[in-house]
Amino acid sequence: MPMRALLDFTQIPKDRTGVGVYAENLVKELVHHFKAPDILFLLVQKDEQRIRQIVKGCSNVVIISLPTTLFRNRALLLFFEQLIMPFLLMRRQIDVVHSLHYTHPLFSPCSRVVTIHDLTHLLFPELHTTGRRLVMAFFGRHAVRHAEGVLFISNATCVDAEKLIPTVNENFRRVVPHGVDPQEFQISRELTKKVLDGLSITKPFLLFIGTLEPRKNIVRLIQAFERVAGEFPDFILVIAGKPGWGFDEIFTAMRTGEHRNRIRYLGFVTEVEKKALLSECEELIYPSLYEGFGLPVLEAMAMGAPVITSNISSLPEVTGEAAVLIDPFSVDDMTAAIRDMANSATRRRELSALGKQRASTFSWEKTAKQTFDLYKVVAKD
């Protein structure tokens, strides 16, 4: 039976991090599964160009563009989603709509699939802004209880949902992990040198990549670096990522420590810059207090970067035996892990090899195939 699916890309910003990386790579692979008579509709913002290029020439993909960039405003986008989208779904005779980031039409003429990335807004509400805490908590609960299909990006997130959101409704739930393309995570030595020179980054360096917000635990990372900096006078700490919220304490920690002149903050980095940093860092340190998946860790392993990360939430599920796991609430634990790895080139080489092997078990093609299969199941229900 033909299927008409609509993927709502309007929540995804132009600068791709986290959810944006997931969304873009999902589209890249998902389009290959839509063959006649199935049709994939992509609802995008007016100024979204990259997705238009990705699907150019795909005969079974239809772009639907919002008429104005005003819908980049989240309040206006929510208005569109709740009051206008249901009529759009009805007019286009959509069988299943996929919402990529929690919010979704509460009233829909078709089946809904919603991706749940994590439940930090319920587990750690203090790590979110008031608006995000209220909106995400409401829509997260509603999706788990009422959406016809729920897509979790890790077993850890699925288990959290079962504990936190009891429901008697029967819906289709799938754990569909993120992926990585090892072929994409390659970079020449010449380009790497050019990029690092352009960023004024010298080796050796420790690396953190992620949005600057309380959940990422960057203040404790800086404290751990301050403790080991005297033992490794050549090391610098590189922090890459755009500011999220609650970043004042992070910037204060960067500016006030004894070794503040050895901390480099780069802000948002491009894909090429990210690959160069991952390929040359001594260690990626990702001490997050909670992750629904932890894509930077998977990308680091694909590049062969030795990884230190947290022993909680989804991160052990992603890394397996290919990373050093620490208690993210313990600066002592983090300090010891950084010191031990910095002192052992053998351990770094071992983790690099294990990481590449582990990363090879994840792929965006698998992510897309499992997502498409859920569309089919939900559309027939």
N, C-alpha and C positions, 0 to 999 in steps of 0.2 A: 504494500500500500504506500503511495507517495507520502512524503513528509515535508512539511513546510516549517522550518525552524527559524527563529529569530534570536540572534545573539546581541545583547545590549552592551555595546562598547562605550556608551556615553559617559560612564563613570570613570573612565581611564584617562589620566592626564597625559599630556604630550611628552613630558620627561618620564621615562619608564623606570620605575623601581618596584621591586616586590610584586604587587598585584599587577602592575602594568607589564612587567616582563612575562608573567604568567599569561596574561590576556593576549599579548601580541603573539607569543609563540603558539598558544592554543589555536589562534586563527590561522597561522601559517600552515599548521598541520591539518586542521579540521577541514579546510577547503578541499583537500584531496579525497575526503570521504563522501562528499556530496556529488553524486552523479545522477543523471536523469533517471527517474522523474523527481528526485528529492531536490529541494531548493533551500539554500541558506541565505537568509536576510541578515545583513549587518547594519545595525543602527549606530550611527557615529555622529560625533560633533561636527559642526560645519568646518572647523579648522583642522580636523584630523586628516593628515596627508599620508602618513606611513602605511596605514591599513589600506588605503585606496591603491597604493602602489603594490602592496603584497598580493591583493586579490585581482589585480588588473589582468584581464584575459581569462579569468575563471568563469566558464559559461554558466555554471549553476549557482553563482553567487550574485546577490542583488544588494547594492548599497542604498541605504535610506539615510539621508543626511538631515540633521536638524536645521531649521531655517536661519538660525542666528547663533552667535557665540555667547549670547546672554545666558544660555543654559550651562555654561561653565560655572556659573554660580550654583552652589549645591542646593540652596533652597528652591531656586527656580527649577532645577533639574528634578527635584523631588516632586514639585508641583506637576511637571510634565509626566513623570512616571506614574503618578497616581490618578491623574484626571484625564490625560490625553492618550497615553499609551494603550489603555484598554481598547479604545476605539480604533487605534492604529492596528492592533492585533486582530480585531474583528474584521476590519476592512481588508486586510491582507490575508485573511483566512489562515492565520498561523496556528499550527498544531502544538508547538512547544516553544516557550520563550526562556532563554537562559540569562539570568542576571548574575553578573560576575563578582559583585562586591556587596553582599548582604541585602541592600534595599531592593525591593521588587514590587510589582503591582499587587496590592492587597486584594483587589478584585480583578480577576482575569478571565477572559472567555476561553482561554486555552490552558494546557498544562504548563506548570512552571518548574524550572530547574534553578536552584540557587546554590552558588558556591559559598561555602563557609570556610574562611581562611583560618580563623582562630576565635576563641571565646574569651579573650583578655578583658573585654568590656564587662564580662560577668565575673571572671575570676579575680581580676586586678583593676577594678574601676578607677582606682586612684592614679593609674598610669595613663588615663585618657582625659581629654577635655570633656567638659560637661555635655556639650552638644553631641560629641561623638559617642559618649557613654550612653546617652539616652536613645539616640537614633539607632545605633548598632545593636544595643541590647534588645530594643523592641523588635526590629526586623529580624535579628538572629533567632529570637524565640519564635516569632511567627513563621519563619521559613522552616525551622525544624518541625514545628507542629502541623503546618498546613500546606507547605509546598509539596507538589506531587513527586518531585525528585530533589534530593539534597546531595550535594557533592562535597565531601570533606577532603582536604588535601593531605591529611595524615590520619593514622589510626589514633594518635593521641588526641586530636581534635574531635574525632568521632566519639571516643570514650568520654571526653569532657561533656559533650552534648548529651550523651545518655545519662550522665550523672546530674547535670544541671537543669535539663529541660525535659522533664518527664512528659510523655505524650501517649495517648491511646490510639492516635490516628495511624493507619497503615499507609506508609509512603515508601518510595524506593530510595534507599540510601546506598551510596557507593563511596569508598575511599579511593581517590584518584590522585596519586602523588604528582608533584611537579616533575619536570624533566630537565635535561641539559643535553646539548649537542656538542660532544667532544671536538668535532670538526670545527665548530664555531669558536672553540676556546683554544685557538692556536695563534701565535703571533711571532713574527720574525725577530731575531735579536737586533737587527738594524732599527726596526720600527720601535721596539721596546726602548732602546737607548734614546732614540729621538724623543719619545713621549716622556720618559723620566727626566731627560735634560730640560724639556719644556716645562715640566712641573717643578723643576729645581729639587728633585728628590735624589738623595745619594744613598748608596748601600753601605752597610746593611740596615734594613728597617723592618719594624713590626707594623702590622697593618690591621686596621678595622675598616670595614665598609658597611654602611647602613644609615638609615635615617637617624638624625640626632633627636632622640626623645628619651624619656626616663626608662622605658622598657628595655632599651638596648644596653643599659648598665655601663655607660661609658665612663662615668665618674670613677667607679671602682677600677676600671681598666687603667685610667690615668694614675690612680693611686698605686696600682701594682707596678706600672712602668717607673714611677718615681722611686720605688724601692729597689729596682734592679738596675736603674740607669747608671749608678756609680760603678757597678761591676762590669758593665759593658759600655765603655765611654764612646764607642763608635756608633752605637745604635741610636736610631731616631724612631719615634712613633708617628705613623701617618694615619690620620683620621679622614676618611672620605665619605661624604654623604650630605644631602641637603638638610637644612634645619627643619625639624618637624614642629614640635611644641615642647615647652618646658626645658628649653636648651640653655637657659641662662646659667644654670648651675654647671653645665658641661663647659661652657666657655670660661666661666670663672676658674674651674679646675685647670683648664689649659693655660690660663694666663698667670696663675699665682704659684705654681709649683716651683721647686728648686731647679728643675730641669726643663722649665717651660720653653727655653730656646731650642730644645730638641723635639718639640712636638709640632708637627706640620698639619694644619687643617686645610683641606683642599676644596671643601664644598662638594657640590654635585660633580661626578665624573662621568665622562662618556664611556661607551662600551669599549672603545679602543684603550682608553686610559685605564679602565678597570682591568682589562686583560694584562696590560703591561705591569700594573702594580701587583697583581696576583702571581704573575710569572716570576717576579724577582724578589718578593718579600721573603724574609726568613720564616715568618709565621703569620698566619691569619688568626687573629684572636677575636672571637665572636661570643662574648659572655652574656648573651641575652637572658633576661629573666623569664621569658616565655616566647615560644615561636609556634605558629601553626604548622610551619614547615622548616624554614631556614634556608632559603634559596642561595644567599651568599656563601654558605658553607658548601653546598653542592657545587657551585661554580668554582670555588677555590679548589676543591678536590679534583675537579675536571682539569684545572690548570696545573695540578701537581703541587699546590701550595700546602705545606704542613699546617694542620688545623688544631687549634685549641678552642673548645666550645663548651657549652653548658651541659650538665648531666640530667637536665629536666625537659619536660614537654616533649616535642617531636624530635629534638636534635639527636639523641642517641639512635632513634629510629632511622634517621637519614644517614648518619655517619657509620653505623655499625662499629667495627673494630678499627676504623681508619682515621680516628682522631683521638686526641687527648681530651678526656671529659673532666670538667671541674665543677665544683660547687660555685655557682655564680654569685652567691651572697658572701663568699669568703675571699677577701683580698689576699689572705695568706695562701690559699689554695691556688689562686690565679698567679700569684707571684712565683710560687714554686714551680708551676708548670712552665711559665715563660723562661725561668732560669734553667730548668732541666733541658728544655728543648734547645735553647740557645747554646748550651754547652755540649750538645751531642749532634754532630753532623750525621752520624750513622742513623740516629733516631729520625732526623728530618728526612733523610733519603727513604727510610722504611715507610714513613707516613705518606710521603709523596707517591710512592708506588701503590700503597694500599688505597690511597684516595682516588687515584685514577681508575683503579680496578672497580672500586665501589661506585664511582660516578657513572661508569659504563653501564650499570644496571638500570639507570633512570634515563628515560627519553621522552621528548615532547610528542613523538609519534605514538607512544603508548598512552600518554595523557589524552591525546585527541581521540584515539580509537575507543578508549573506555568512556570518554565523554559522549561520543557519537552513539555508542551502544546504549547509554542511558537515555539519550533523546528518543531512540527508537522504542525503548520499553515504555517510557512515560507517554509518548505520543499515542501508543496503542491502548493505554489504560483507559 
